[in-house]
Every structure is written in structure tokens, then in C-alpha cells.
Amino acid sequence: MRLRVPPGAPAALKVLAAAAAAPAPVRPHLGGPAERPQAPGPELELQLELDSGTVLFSPNAICQYFYLCRGEEPTDLTTQWLEWEATELQPAVAAALYLRLVQGRAGPEALGLLQPLLAHLEQHLARSGTSHLAGDAASVADVVVWGSLFPVLQDQTSLPSELQVLRSWFGAVSASEPCRAAAALLPEALRELRGHLAQHPPHLPGPPREPQQDEESPEWALTDDDIAAAVEIWARGPAALPPPREPQTPVLPVAGERNVLITSALPYVNNVPHLGNIIGCVLSADTFARYSRLRRWNTLFVCGTDEYGTATETRALQEGLSPRELCDRYHALHADIYTWFRISFDHFGRTTTPQQTRIAQDIFQRLLARGFLLQDTLEQLRCESCGRYLADRFVEGTCPFCAYAEARGDQCDRCGKLINAVELQNPQCKLCRGTPVVTPTQHLFLDLPKLEGQLEAWLERTWAAGEWTANARHITRTWLRDGLKPRCITRDLTWGTPVPLDGFRDKVFYVWFDAPIGYLSITATYTEHWERWWKNPQQVELYNFMAKDNVPFHSVVFPCSLLGADDNYTLVNHLIATEYLNYEDGKFSKSRGVGVFGDMAKDTGIPADVWRFYLLYLRPEGQDSAFSWADLMLKNNSELLNNLGNFINRAGMFVCKFFGGTVPAMALTAEDQRLLARVTLEMRQYHQLMERVRLRDALRCVLGISRHGNQYIQVNEPWKRIKGDERDRQRAGTVTGVAVNLAAALAALLQPFVPGVSAAIQSQLRIPPERCGLGPGLTCTLPAGHRVGTVSPLFQKLEPEQVEALRQRFGGGQAKEPPPASAPPPAPNTSVAPGDPKLIQELTEQVTKQGNLVRQLKAAQVEKAQVNAQVAKLLELKQQLALAEGRSPEVPKGKRKK
């Protein structure tokens, strides 16, 4: 490996420290500028050239690669810290160093820029009870965060005395051998860095967002350059927006443009999707597809129902229908659900088509001709009572790995391991509860071990350039670490794509070979030129959206099929996988009436956009999250109604009430220009997050912009100024004009998330379609003289009685599923010995979360009984934490009468 570190590279320290920790031989090359064609900025000049010829340019990806060489897999926590360092800490450090090295300002002034971030680090280390950021041992997260902080701090004594835990951590990491060796280069590095910063002044970041925090952060400093750039964007007006695309049917790749192909995991046809399915696949994909179109990228979004397999046959028998009739019924049901949720597919198809048969059989024949298929005997479970071989998901038994008693025949929901049905202990047929028997039968297998080398080389290239979520990378590495094994691609069924090979013509393709090919065949039913999308990796970027249980089939099995077929197929560039969304205290269950399913949501009386907003607000991006009726009410009433709806309604109403429905003339003051700069920086952050498919955080950027608008109106009080002298009336006009233009910008920013609300804003403000694009900052799209329409409220308040009735209707109080064997027990365990760090950490997090909920409920003025119930829960958690810490629980004190 060859590491190139150009002079003044801001990321040099962390990369050199990580390199020193790597067991693989690294040859650092210091001083010469690295060359990268079309590099967008000097930061990317730092690079690591692997022995295979692949080049990594991202400093954090390089650091993570060095730790992978040590055998240390990334965890969700280390990945979150690396993202936080890249998006929050790095910009603040660059600003602090610019003030200190270039402008010569005193250390305390520069350090003040970092204060909120340093406080966050202190709080995390104090609460976690661990000596390092991601555990008791140093990890890549520690080196990366240390490497950013060291040029500013250099010594733990630079830290404020009240940050004792952070001081201890910084001193310990600085004393480690890899970091000591890197720090020795600092004096020379700072001289080079001064020149680098002078030539490339950093943009000072907007309000920092700490991970998992909803509270507003203090206002961040703005530079003159920030303000000048924002004013210039504003003055350009509609010219700052990307030009509209001419619609084309069908959508096909265009040379020289960014061609984005988006797929959502195909829902199984006879499973009605619940809210977790919807956010994990189609809604996340739709949000990104809408953003992609707003950026005027050439975008195709396809999905459809997965219709073959035993489950369909069995359900058809139960309902007295043929498999085709059943698929027709449920395909229409799925289409209706996604239409109601405003999912903007370019085409929603199905897998039971002639195109599916033709393409699947062609890929099979190419694999066969190239020697990537094997024949072998497979032992399958057959239910003699039902007279059929059982699909994996129609067998239940005890997991051979973790002893979970309700493992499915293909995967265990507790430990996540894939299972062959015959490995289950005490298997049962889910249809009749009989005991199936093991029966040998001949089958065809995809020779994954033979394709492993090609797969690893492709993954190395793809991971260096693409956006893969941390869980997708981790799951894929786990498969590769354990070694790939031949995987069966046929089944003894009748409802499926037939196998075109003598001796196997009575069989069909197994769903996990056949179903992903549905992406191709569904595109082929949309356009006869489907190969321009699916055999065009040079011009097409492919995004796959799914829940984490689908990852191995999209990152290993399907790519191996396409690599082995060797026909220039487009393989996934960006694999976006969510964790799981749970329901209240347990899991969704259609049979038990627990949870909201897609066909029920529209009967709740809650608009589709409110469902979209809330699901995206709690999208399980880094860890599992849970739907909560109380929280849905809270977010609707506080974020949608009181924040977003309040601002947009006031901005439009001021135009109507004070200026006769015409946008007034605007004379910007320094205060207005600072608002433009703050909003433009927020929009820049929004774009960065959306491009990395961090949808939840991008949505919170939008809410932050709305809060800026509310504060702007509240401070300037145009309803009072309009009654004053000419100067006051002019000021009221400026504030109203800027506010209504900010509302117009929010219409565009909101469109990927809540398209119905976005359309309503555009209609009320009469925003022309060509002015609805997403620009680089806040633009004056509604100039003086523009006429707005009738302005009306966008959201309705959810009442506690309404929400409680829905909670009861959908079974929110069901018993919890049995926890994984390795998880701590969910009930309080006061018998645990005081000082157990894991229990203390868990309870501390629960106390913090519950305390935030109580404060939010009080702020939203929720009924006292509901607040009291949550307060009681908070007090109980605090008592449990006191016991775990070895303290005597405090008895809550009542109010004394005077």
C-alpha cells in the first residue's frame, strides 16, 4: 500500500496515526502533491493506493481501511462518530484553525467555536462509562476525532478545566504510540496548513447538530464571504435554480448527464406492508427519487410485487383462488397503498411476466455455460399431510445457533443468521403443525466460492466510490469472512419461473435467485430499451433501497449472478439499508391485529403526508427505532403544526392581510443578509445529507430552516411595524417579502418528504413550476409584485383522545417479543450488583430519553394525566439507576403546604 499525504492536508494527522496502527505494510509518501483527475477540492488530494490498484480518497475511509486490516470491523457507533467528525467537527476545526493561524486571533476565541462539540464529547464519555468513544478499547473513532482536535488543542491542558473526562481521554489517546508518532509532525504540518487555509478559506459551519439531539444549537458565526455568497444567490433569483428537464417517456439514460436508477426491494405480493416495510423500502426510495428529480438528474424509479413461490400457492388454496388470481388481487392492493402514500414510481410492475422468464432463463444459461452452476442432492423438508415440499418460511423450529424457539426455515429473527430448513431442531409445518420429514432431491447450486474473487474485487471498487450504509457493509463482510458456500437456486414447486434444463424442468427457480432479476424484468415491461439502464454501468448509477435482512441477497448473491453471467450488467453502486422499525412495545403482527398496516393507514383520518413525515423523522438509519402514537401526536403538533405550518401560514397571511396579496418591495438590511447566509448554509448541509441518503437528518435541516423563519418574524414583528411610519412599513414589507420567499424555498425542500404539503404551498403562493427546483441557497423566486393565492392552514392538530383511540384500536399494548439471548433484560433488575457498567449505561440512556420525552410533552401542553404517567416512569428509571450505581434511591418529594 502507498499512502500519499500532500503538504497542508488537513486530514494528515488522523490518517498517519491510523496508518501507524495498521499491521499491513504502508509506505507513506509525504510532501508531494497527489494527483487525481477532476478532483473537486484540495482535501481529496490525500489518497491511499492499494496493492490491487484501487485508490481510496476519503480520509475517514482510509482510516477505516487501516483498522479493517487489523481485523476490527466497523460498528454502528464508530460509523456514527466518523460521520459526526466529517460533518460537524471538521468544519468547526477548520474555522478555528483559520481564525488562529491565518487571522492570528487568540486561542480562546478560536476554541470557542468548538465549545458545543467539546461539551458533546464530554457528555458522551461521562455517560457511557467507557474510556474511549466506542468502548473500553481505542478504535478508529478515537483516532479520527483526536486527529481533528489535536492541531487546535495540542495538549489536554488547552481544554477547559470543567471538561475533566474529555481531558483524560485526549491525554490517553495522545500518549498512544501511533498518535505520538503522528503528532511529531505537527509543527511542520501547521506551517503548511496555514498556507493551505489562506488559499482555501473554510466556510464557517451553521449551527452544529450533535448526534441524536433535537434541541436548537446556539447561533454560529458567519463570515463576510458566507454573507456575500448568500446575497449573490438571492439576487440571481430564478436564474440560480437548475433549469427544468423536458419530460420524456420512457425515461432513458442520456449521455453526459447523471443517470440515476433507483430500486426498492420488491414486496412479497400476499404480505400487506406495514409501516416498517414502507419506511424500510418504498418510502425511503421515493424520498431520494423525488430529491434526485428536483436536482434535475435523469432519474428512473422502479419497483413491483414479488409474486412467485410456495407462499402464493398456499394462500391461493386457502382463499379458493388460482395463484394468478391471488396475485392480481394483491398486486392491486399494493398499488393502491403506495398510491395513497404518494410513492412516485415511474413504473410499478410484477415478476409474473414473460419478460421475467426470458431474462431469468438467459442469466441462468450464461451461468451454466461459464461453469458457475453445480448439481447436488439437497435434503428438503416435505410435509406428507399437506403433500408438498415446504418453502423455508413455512417451517418453524429451534435455531441451531442461538436456540430461539420460533426461527424460520431461512433465517433466525433473533441472531440474524441464515439457516437451511433441515438444520432446524424440532421443525414444524406452519400450515398444519405436523412434523415434516427430510427428503433428498436433486437441485442446482450457484457456485459462490468460484465467484468470490470477482465479488471481492468488485466490492473493493464499489465501496471506495459508493454510499453503502454501515449495516450493509458489515453484513456483507460477515458473509465474506465466514466464507461463501454454494447456494441452491431451484425449488420443487410449480408456481415460479421454470428451469430450462433437462432433468430439472419440473422445478422452478428459488425466489432469491429469481426475485432480484425482477428489477430488470419490471424495467423491461416499462421499456423495450431496458438494457440501456441495466447493461450500462459506464453511464448509470444504481441505488438499491431495502431493510437490512435483504442485504446479503443484494450485496452477494445477486451481484455474483450478474458477475458470473458476464454481460456488462449494471451492478449496485449505492446500497441503502435501514434497521428495523418496531411498533410501540413490540413488533407488527397482522394476525394479532398489532400495528398499522398500509391498507389501514388511510382509515385513521391522518393524512398521508403526516404518516410520511413521521416515518421519515424516525427512520431507523443507524439503529432500530419504534413507532409511538404519543410521539406521533407530539411531532405533528410541535414540528408540523407549530413550527412548519405556523411559519408558512404567517408568511403567506402577512402578504394577503398587509399588502393586498402582492409581494412587497424588499430592501435588505444586514440582519436580512445574515438570515440569507444562515439559511444558505443549512441548505448546503441539506444537500450534503440528501446526497449521502441521510434522509432523517436532512429532514431536520428543513425544520431548522423553518425555525429560523419563525424567529425572524418574531423578532421583527411586521404586524406592529405595518402600523408605524413609512420606515416601519417599509421594514414590514422587507420582512414579509423575505419570509414568503423562505416559505417558497421550504416548498421545494419539503417536496421529497411531504409532496402533498409541498404542492399545497406552491398552489397557495402561486409558485410557477419552473421556480420549484432546488438551488444552492435561498433565492428570491417571488419578486416584488408577485401575486399569491388564498392562504389556508396546512396541518390539523391531533387530539389526545383521537390518538388514544387509535392506539387502542391498533393494539399498542401488546406483550413484548422474547428478547435475544445476548440482550439485557428489558424489565428492571434491581438484583444486579451495583457498578455493572453495561446496566448503568443502558439506564442512563433510558433516563435521558425519558426526560426528553417529558419535557417535549410539557412544551406541547399535553394533558396533565399523560404527562404524569411519563413522569412516574422517569422517576422509576431514576430509582433503578441509583440502585445500579450503588446509591440510595431518592424518594420523590411532594409539595409542602405553607
MARFIBA-198971 format. One record per residue (C-alpha): residue in three letters; z, x, y. Coordinates in steps of 0.001 Angstrom, whole numbers, padded with zeros to 6 digits, always signed. Each point is the difference from the previous one (the first is absolute). Layout:
N
alaZXY...
***
This chain:
898
met+000000+000000+000000arg-000793+001185+003518leu+001986-001316+002979arg-001506+000389+003462val+002367-000303+002960pro-001736+000393+003385pro+001954+001267+003008gly+002111-002616+001716ala-000308-002556-002798pro+002889-002424+000672ala+000534-000607-003721ala+000135+003680-000968leu+003748+000257-000654lys+000316-002883-002444val-003150+000998-001882leu+001076+003637-000320ala+003487-001046-001138ala-001470-002341-002617ala-002386+002762-001110ala+002936+002340-000523ala+001557-002598-002277ala-003116-000374-002162pro-000107+001753-003389ala-003793+000207+000064pro-001494+003087+001706val-000848-000723+003630arg-001855+002450+002220pro+000878-000807+003625his-002585+001044+002552leu+001622+000078+003446gly-001776+000343+003305gly-003658-000851-000648pro-001215-003382+001117ala-000921-002190-002929glu-003365-001641+000009arg-000552-003617-000853pro-003248-001762+000853gln+000461-002922+002371ala+003756+000439+000160pro+001351-002599+002430gly+002741+002208+001437pro+001702+003385-000130glu+002876-001259-002178leu-002377-000391-002910glu-001041+003656+000079leu+002915+000887-002280gln-001256-000247-003580leu+000735+000785-003640glu-002902+000951-002245leu+000792-000657-003662asp-001379+002101-002821ser-002271-002927-000935gly-001673+000192+003428thr+001627-003157+001325val+001397+000391+003530leu+003085-001815+001317phe+000296-000423+003784ser+003047-002225+000509pro+003114+002193+000546asn+002292-002487-001722ala-002413-000391-002916ile-000017+003806-000332cys+003807+000101-000030gln+000112-002761-002580tyr-002549+001838-002147phe+002173+003138-000030tyr+002957-002043-001221leu-002184-001625-002659cys-000701+003523-001230arg+003766+000273-000512gly-000102-003142-002130glu+001657-002161+002670glu-001676-003409+000169pro+000127-001848+003341thr+002368-002946+000181asp-000181-003027+002258leu+002763+001524+002126thr-001681+003397+000452thr-003281-001748+000810gln+001715-002149+002626trp+001528+003095+001605leu-003375+001765+000086glu-001590-003046+001635trp+002856-000221+002505glu-000329+003689+000817ala-003767-000339+000518thr+000025-003182+002085glu+003316+000200+001875leu+001501+003500-000029gln-003149+002118+000462pro-001150-001682+003251ala+003522+000199+001463val+000363+003690-000951ala-003409+000796+001525ala+001084-001685+003228ala+003324+001869+000027leu-001694+003358-000589tyr-002554-000749+002723leu+002784-000662+002503arg+001828+003159-001014leu-002760+002540-000644val-002701-001086+002438gln+001873-001760+002803gly+003118+002189-000281arg+002472-002863+000048ala+003565+000555-001182gly+000927-000322-003650pro+002204-003115+000404glu-002823-001876+001717ala-002420+000808-002807leu+002618-000752-002638gly+000636-003381+001596leu-003398-001173-001215leu+001216+000469-003573gln+003371-001688+000416pro-000799-003347-001740leu-001664+001806-002903leu+002852+002470-000414ala+002442-002926+000024his-002027-001636-002768leu+000179+003155-002130glu+003748+000254+000573gln+000496-003648-000947his-002058+000306-003189leu+001781+003140-001202ala+003423-001468+000788arg-000702-003274-001762ser-001754+001422-003045gly+002869+002326-000915thr-002522+002604-001191ser-000453+003517+001310his-003758-000359+000469leu-002425-002657+001195ala-001098-001248-003412gly+002937+000954-002208asp+002408+002829-000737ala-002756+002582-000409ala-002459+001225+002638ser-003401-001677-000248val-003330+000127+001794ala+001452-002500+002501asp+002640+002499+001118val-002488+002824+000486val-002474-002182+001914val+002604-001495+002365trp+001675+003415+000464gly-003372+001610+000756ser-000617-002448+002839leu+003486+000318+001488phe+000515+003767-000256pro-002280+001086+002898val+002007-002285+002315leu+003506+000593-001371gln-000171+003509-001589asp+003745-000169-000666gln+002301-002832-001038thr+002163+000693+003056ser-002821-001450+002123leu+000872-003387-001450pro+002568-002163+001804ser+003501+000491-001388glu+000283-003650-001033leu-002855+000443-002513gln+002197+001884-002472val-001737-001135-003188leu-003427+000858+001400arg+001299+003406+001130ser+001198+000713-003537trp-003333-001059-001514phe-002054+002022+002493gly+002096+003123-000582ala-000260-000305-003788val-003784-000467+000005ser-000472+002823+002525ala+001993+002324-002289ser-002228-000633-003024glu-002239+002925-000894pro-003388-001763+000513cys+001043-001272+003435arg+001532+003329+001041ala-003249+001771-000806ala-002024-002532+001995ala+002435+000081+002949ala-000444+003755+000346leu-003496-000700+001333leu+001271-002299+002760pro-000096+002270+003095glu-003672+000846-000487ala-000748-003586-001001leu+001551-001370+003209arg-002145+002293+002160glu-003115-001249-001782leu+001244-003575+000124arg+000486+000173+003776gly-003689+000776+000411his-000945-002709-002470leu+002041-002650+001854ala-001323+001088+003376gln-003558-000529-001212his+000813-003195-001962pro+002780-001885+001852pro+001630-002526-002328his+000172-003692+000700leu+003616-000965+000371pro+000730-002657-002609gly+001007-003577+000687pro+003364-001417-000997pro+000955+001654-003318arg+000399-002212-003024glu+002528+001090-002554pro-000705-001040-003592gln+001282-003463-000948gln+001128-000763+003589asp-000910-003122+001967glu+001991+000715+003176glu-001828+001003+003145ser+000240+003665+000837pro+000566+001344+003505glu-003006+000453+002268trp-001857+003238-000579ala-001255+002354+002668leu-003610-000340+001103thr-002155+002852+001288asp-002411-000228+002897asp-002809+000498-002496asp+001188-002988-002055ile+000000-002194+003089ala-003376+001242+001283ala-001641-000555-003409ala+001425-003530-000268val-001167-000916+003527glu-003478+001304-000804ile-000193-002135-003168trp+001204-003042+001961ala-002595+000532+002723arg-002864+000209-002496gly+000680-003597-000988pro-002167-001425-002825ala-002035+003223-000041ala+002991+001678-001695leu-000366-002331-003004pro-002292+000829-002934pro-003268-001939+000151pro-000231-003021-002337arg-001789+000448-003315glu-003036-002103-000692pro+000929-002142-003039gln-002048+000659-003115thr-000245-001900-003248pro+000516+001522-002436val+002150+002819+001357leu-001502+003292-001214pro+000825+003655+000735val-001608+001451+003125ala-000835+003694+000245gly+001976+001777+002693glu+002703-002680+000228arg+003422-000269-001584asn-000576-002221-003054val+003248-001442-001329leu+000170-001748-003383ile+003269-001866-000612thr+001176-001523-003275ser+003111-001934-000872ala+001332+000025-003578leu-001601-002904-001845pro+002550-002803-000542tyr+000164-001332-003548val-001643-003379+000081asn+002694-002236-001532asn+002957+001568+001809val+000620-001786+003292pro+000803+002833+002435his+003487+000092+001539leu+000896+001574+003331gly+000542+003416-001613asn-003495-000060-001531ile-001489-001051+003318ile+001565+002770+002121gly-000511+002635-002706cys-003745-000561-000261val-002116-002422+001985leu+002011-000279+003236ser+000429+003750+000405ala-003696+000551-000699asp-000974-002797+002396thr+002122+001449+002805phe-001688+003367-000324ala-003466-001585-000348arg+000517-001932+003239tyr+001135+003172+001759ser-003023+001851-001361arg-002339-002646+001395leu+001784+000074+003368arg-000697+003731+000124arg-003653-000948-000580trp-000125+001899-003279asn-002595-001289-002448thr+002326-001832-002401leu-000371-001860-003298phe+003052-001716-001551val-000354-001353-003548cys+002331-001517-002560gly-000075-002661-002716thr+001766-001472-002987asp+000446+001975-003229glu-000903-002633-002605tyr-000349+001527-003482gly+002680+000483-002660thr+002333-001746-002422ala+002168-001467+002738thr-002961-002088+001161glu-000821-001117-003544thr+003578-001018-000672arg+000451-001865+003283ala-003276-001831-000604leu+001271-001160-003399gln+003231-001214+001567glu-001878-002017+002644gly-002717-001297-002348leu-002784+001801+001852ser-002604+002609-000823pro+000700+003476+001456arg-002898-000497+002425glu+001372-003340+001228leu+003435+001507+000467cys-001430+002956+001960asp-002015-002337+002221arg+003132-001989+000841tyr+002229+002979+000740his-002664+002000+001822ala-000273-002911+002447leu+003810-000087+000306his+000132+003714+000857ala-002828-000382+002522asp+001833-002894+001705ile+003236+002003+000220tyr-001679+003040+001548thr-001987-002171+002405trp+003247-001596+001207phe+001543+003456+000501arg-003120+000935+002025ile-001071+002834-002321ser-003369+001166+001350phe-001888+001009-003154asp-003660+000748+000502his-000294-001248-003561phe+002545-001455-002421gly-001549+000025-003454arg+000980+000046-003658thr-000434+002179-003079thr-001646-002559-002314thr-003557+000684+001157pro-003188+001487-001465gln+000343+002843+002506gln+003391+000898-001489thr-001462+000127-003512arg-002955+002116+001060ile+001972+002576+002054ala+002920+000288-002462gln-002347+000499-002943asp-001998+002601+001941ile+003147+002037+000779phe+001004-000314-003673gln-003387+001222-001230arg+000077+002988+002372leu+003500+000952-001193leu-001131-000326-003617ala-003096+002145+000577arg+002084+002747+001638gly+002556+000189-002794phe+002979-001500+001837leu+000737-002788-002508leu+001907+000247-003285gln+000401-002316-002992asp+003401-000424-001577thr+002171-002476-001824leu+002408-001901+002203glu+002981-001890-001244gln+000226-003315+001822leu+002459-002821-000086arg-001379-003178-001488cys+001790-003326+000053glu-000773-001787-003246ser+001461-003267+001332cys-002408+000004+002942gly-002823+001536-002057arg-000898+002622+002590tyr+000523+003561+001131leu+002440+000014+002868ala-000839+001401+003395asp+002594+002532+001114arg+001522-002318+002560phe+000524-002683-002635val+002451+002177-001861glu+003587+000604+001049gly+002609+002253-001520thr+002440+002817+000595cys-001348+002992+001931pro-000005+003138-002205phe+000813+002163+003058cys+002788-001793+001906ala+001005-002826-002426tyr-000827-002757+002497ala-000071-003174-002130glu-002873-001765+001816ala-002658+002719+000187arg-003632-001139-000112gly-002475+001290-002530asp-001756+002212+002543gln+002698+001110+002438cys+003754-000136+000518asp+001043-001593+003291arg+003247+001959+000004cys-000978+003627-000608gly-003694-000447+000925lys-001319+001851-003061leu-003205-001159-001687ile+000480-001207-003569asn-002185-000696-003008ala+001019-003426-001259val+000656+001295-003512glu+002651+002365+001400leu+002182-002933+001095gln+003158-000558-001980asn+000633-003557-001202pro-003368-001304+001265gln-000538-003727+000558cys-003092-002082+000664lys+000494-001571+003427leu-002057-003035-001021cys+001902-001165-003067arg+002990+002431-000135gly-001063+001056-003482thr+000107+003572-001246pro-003469+001607+000096val-001165+002423-002680val-001662+003374+000457thr-003652-000094-001098pro-002404+002998+000004thr-003413-000440+001656gln-002816+002330+001155his-000336+000542+003762leu-001677+002171+002613phe+001953+002350+002281leu-000769+001712+003301asp+000593+003732-000565leu+002230+000613+003022pro+001064+003511-001119lys-003651+001080+000044leu-000351-001299+003573glu+003327+001387+001259gly-001501+003109+001588gln-002562-001967+001983leu+002687-002459+001072glu+002366+002717+001261ala-002741+001741+001978trp-001009-003310+001588leu+003619-000892+000820glu+000576+003366+001668arg-003001-000560+002292thr+000875-003630+000677trp+003685+000575+000733ala-000860+002754+002476ala-002106-002378+002099gly+001133-003552-000813glu+002922-002288+000742trp+001859-000688-003248thr+003433-001567+000193ala+002873+002087-001337asn+000577-002295-002971ala-003690+000165-000954arg+000077+003803-000037his+003301+000081-001886ile-001104-002453-002700thr-003277+001865-000476arg+001753+003374-000269thr+002377-001476-002573trp-002942-001029-002177leu-001567+003441+000291arg+003282+001816-000578asp+000574-001901-003250gly-003561+000771-001136leu-002801-002541-000302lys-000615-001698-003337pro-003019-001916-001321arg+000187-003609+001186cys-001359-002980-001895ile-002761-001896+001843thr-000712-002822-002505arg+001858-003070-001231asp-000396-002536-002837leu-000743-002971+002251thr-002917-002317+000729trp+000475-000683+003735gly-001171+003198+001669thr-002890+002375+000597pro-001566+000656-003422val-000127+003553-001354pro-003688+000988-000479leu+000455+002207-003095asp-000599-000729-003661gly+003241-000379-001892phe+001810-001162+003145arg-002084-002977+001120asp+002809-002384-000956lys+002237+001644+002574val+000200-000024+003800phe+000981+002604+002570tyr+003702+000339+000704val+000976-001334+003413trp+001013+003370+001484phe-003411+001464-000788asp-001867-003125+001019ala+001896-001413+003009pro-000434+002858+002536ile-003737-000119-000657gly+000333-003442+001555tyr+000011+001641+003431leu-003542+001181-000668ser-001242-003219-001599ile+001528-002190+002721thr-001846+002108+002575ala-003142-000419-002107thr+000348-003811+000221tyr+000274+000418+003785thr-003080+002229+000363glu-002667+001347-002307his+000364+003287+001896trp+003559+000514-001310glu-000770+003578-001062arg-000266+000991+003686trp+003763-000569+000105trp+001049+001062-003497lys-002325+002952-000665asn+000241+001572+003427pro+003129+002189+000317gln-001673+002073+002700gln-000074-002899+002472val+002724-002415-001174glu+003815+000130+000343leu+001744-002096-002663tyr+003454-001530+000544asn+001827-001588-002981phe+003008-002267+000695met+002475-000958-002745ala+003619-000144-001111lys+001395+003119-001637asp-000267-001345-003575asn-003807+000130+000303val-000150+003626+001137pro-000670+001808-003344phe-003032-002130-000738his-001517+000687+003429ser+000999+003658+000288val-000548+001165-003595val-001713-002425-002396phe-002728-001441+002254pro-000866+003307+001715cys-000306+001611-003444ser-002425-002747-001044leu-002159+000606+003076leu+000232+003799-000184gly-001005-000097-003644ala-002880-002399+000670asp-001350+002646+002423asp-002154-002251+002186asn+001089+001026+003536tyr+002539-002797+000240thr+002129-000507+003110leu+003597+000804-000962val+003096-001001+001912asn+000782+002102+003090his+003128-001841+001123leu+002325-001660-002523ile+002568-002225+001721ala+002778-001310-002253thr+003040-002027+000997glu+003373-000207-001656tyr+001249-003433-001111leu+000985-002977+002131asn+002922-001869-001532tyr+001225-003500+000810glu+003478-000417+001493asp+002352+001246-002763gly-002498+000378-002853lys-003639-000286-001026phe-002729-002586+000423ser-000336-002328-003000lys-002470-002882-000148ser+001533-001383-003199arg+003494-000118+001526gly-001192-001287+003361val+001295+003087+001749gly-001855+001309+003036val-002945-001067+002124phe-003424+000098-001634gly-003328-000092+001788asp-000734-003654-000751met+003414-001021+001380ala+000075+001898+003293lys-002146-002479+001915asp+002298-002856-001049thr+002981+001603+001760gly-001239-000951+003468ile+000110+003664+001044pro-003375+001197+001371ala-002008+002569-001954asp+000287+002584+002785val+003808-000143-000097trp-000160+000744-003734arg-002438+002850+000682phe+002198+001422+002743tyr+003198-000055-002022leu-001559+001415-003178leu-001544+002852+001994tyr+003246+000561+001933leu+001875+000659-003258arg-002955+001481-001926pro+001529+002183-002759glu-001652+003252+001076gly+002566+002593-001094gln+002444-002008-002097asp+000476-003493-001371ser+000800-002691+002554ala+001179-003593-000337phe-001137-003275+001489ser+002881-001850+001665trp-000111-003478+001534ala+002712+000889+002527asp-001928+003101+001048leu-003281-001942+000213met+001673-002404+002439leu+001473+002897+001951lys-003296+001894+000338asn-001935-003168+000913asn+002471-001020+002679ser+000686+003453+001440glu-003210+002017-000395leu-002713-002675+000016leu+001526-002687+002215asn+002312+001862+002393asn-001858+003317+000240leu-003722-000371-000648gly-000505-003707+000709asn+002230+000077+003059phe-001892+002868+001637ile-003520-001289-000666asn+000902-003543+001073arg+001641+001177+003238ala-002908+002297+000889gly-002521-002821-000423met+002186-002629+001670phe+000494+002170+003099val-003780+000176+000436cys-000284-003782-000331lys+003052-000974+002046phe-000116+002527+002848phe-003700+000875+000260gly-001877-003156-001021gly-001114+001384-003365thr-001794+003011+001517val+001082+003575-000630pro+001170+001368+003372ala-000920+003292+001657met+002048+002998-001107ala+001166+002992+002044leu+001694+002362-002418thr+003193+001756+001008ala+001602+003013-001651glu+002148-002379-002055asp-003100-001822-001298gln-001654+003290-000871arg+003038+001066-002016leu-000216-003276-001934leu-003681+000693-000746ala+000932+003465-001276arg+002832-001263-002200val-002199-002706-001519thr-002882+002444-000506leu+002307+002404-001857glu+001213-002895-002171met-003614-000943-000720arg-000784+003593-000946gln+002910-000110-002452tyr-001252-003363-001294his-003410+001489-000772gln+001533+003001-001767leu+002155-002248-002175met-002802-002432-000826glu-002369+002813-000963arg+002688+001245-002407val+000466-003594-001253arg+003634-000147+001117leu-000426-003652+000851arg+003668-000913+000345asp+000702+002714+002557ala-003189-000818+001925leu+001127-003626+000289arg+003274+001178+001515cys-002034+001972+002559val-001591-003288+001079leu+003400-001639+000369gly+001116+003006+002064ile-002943-000506+002381ser+000968-003638+000405arg+003560+001051+000830his-001386+002327+002693gly-001816-003021+001438asn+003079-002211-000008gln+002037+002697+001722tyr-002764+000524+002592ile-000035-003691+000891gln+003788-000249+000031val+000418+002958+002350asn-002715-001094+002440glu+000799-003762+000053pro-003415-001328+001120trp+001402-003567+000106lys+002204+001103+002896arg-002482+002284+001741ile-002656-002733+000153lys+002295-001834+002454gly+000402+003022+002305asp-002139+001635+002681glu-003558+001261-000403arg+001139+003290-001487asp+002171-001777-002589arg-002810-002421-000884gln-002372+002921-000474arg+002574+001644-002258ala+000335-003213-002008gly-003778+000017-000415thr-000074+003575-001255val+002799-000584-002492thr-001642-003203-001242gly-003421+001657-000317val+001350+003005-001897ala+002094-002261-002243val-002900-002272-000944asn-002147+003050-000792leu+002799+001295-002201ala+000004-003402-001741ala-003756+000388-000551ala+000576+003426-001551leu+002641-001496-002291ala-002565-002547-001195ala-002091+002886-001352leu+002958+001991-001356leu+001320-003081-001810gln-003328-001007-001537pro+000428+001971-003253phe+003460-001496-000531val-000120-003592+001318pro-003660-000900+000539gly+000683-003665+000785val+002441+000911+002762ser-002453+002603+001289ala-002765-002611+000142ala+002314-002401+001847ile+000797+002658+002647gln-003694+000784+000410ser-000760-003707+000420gln+002827-000672+002470leu-000871+003034+002129arg-003774-000526-000513ile-000548+003590-001032pro-003737+000563-000649pro-000727+001111-003605glu-001467+003308+001161arg+003356+000846+001640cys+002087-000527-003144gly-000362+003500-001414leu+002657+002704-000258gly-000236+002736+002589pro+001940+003268+000380gly+002501-001554+002416leu+000751-002934+002282thr-003203-001047+001790cys-000629-002511+002779thr-002038-002416-002109leu+000859-003045+002170pro-000916+001075+003549ala+000948-001828+003178gly-001844-003323+000137his+000024-000584-003776arg+000867-003628-000852val+002493-000661-002784gly+000279-003236-001989thr+002902-002241-000899val+003035+002003-001074ser+002339-001430-002652pro+002785+001355-002255leu-001139+002093-002951phe+003068-000368-002253gln+002595-002590-000982lys+003682+000607-000593leu+001246-000156-003593glu+003244-001960-000244pro+002842+000965-002375glu-000060-003397-001754gln-003754+000285-000625val+000335+003514-001421glu+003027-000869-002146ala-001902-002948-001503leu-002878+002328-000886arg+002379+002565-001472gln+001493-002652-002252arg-003424-001338-000941phe-001269+003400-001105gly+003119+001052-001914gly+001239+002869+002151gly+003380+000183-001761gln-001221+000861-003479ala+001798+002485-002196lys-001049+003614+000348glu-002201+001685-002562pro+001835+002528-002192pro+000089+003302+001913pro-001551+003195-001326ala+002298+002022-002192ser-000026+002897+002459ala+000740-002096+003092pro+003507-000419+001412pro+001481-003421-000713pro-000731-002519+002734ala+003471-001560-000073pro+002911+001744+001713asn+001730+002441-002289thr+003421+000750+001411ser+000979+001932-003121val-002346+002868+000856ala+001932+003145+000827pro+000292+000599+003755gly-002406+002639+001268asp-003021-000991-002144pro-002760+001159+002422lys-002707-002269-001450leu+002137-003115+000335ile+001118+000997+003505gln-003615+000553+001077glu-001093-003344-001470leu+002854-001929+001625thr-000507+001764+003357glu-003646-001082+000004gln+000993-003563-000924val+002599-000127+002802thr-002561+001238+002539lys-002627-002491-001158gln+002442-002905-000025gly+001368+000964+003432asn-003538-000023+001436leu-000605-003443-001511val+003179-001383+001551arg-000940+001365+003437gln-003516-001456-000280leu+001331-003421-001022lys+002392-000019+002952ala-002770+001058+002397ala-002204-002818-001305gln+002887-002463+000561val-000078-001184-003595glu+002563-002656-000949lys+003581+001275-000209ala+000471-000955-003661gln-002937+002154-001057val+001226+002936+002104asn+003513-000312-001428ala-001331+000122-003555gln-001818+003249+000722val+003049+001431+001833ala+002135-000730-003068lys-002501+001878-002134leu+000109+002936+002450leu+003817+000139-000144glu-000080-000036-003807leu-002456+002918-000032lys+002188+001947+002437gln+003008-000496-002285gln-001983+001255-002986leu-001105+003057+002035ala+003613+000731+000978leu+001075-000087-003658ala-002875+002288-001002glu+001000+002472+002732gly+003630-000050-001143arg+001256-001888+003081ser+002082-003147+000116pro-002216-002974+000883glu+000769-001398+003411val+001043-003642+000039pro-002060-001894+002606lys+002152-000829+002968gly+000014-003546+001300lys+000103-000932+003657arg+003511-000153+001374lys+001082-002878+002139lys+001418+000987+003323
***
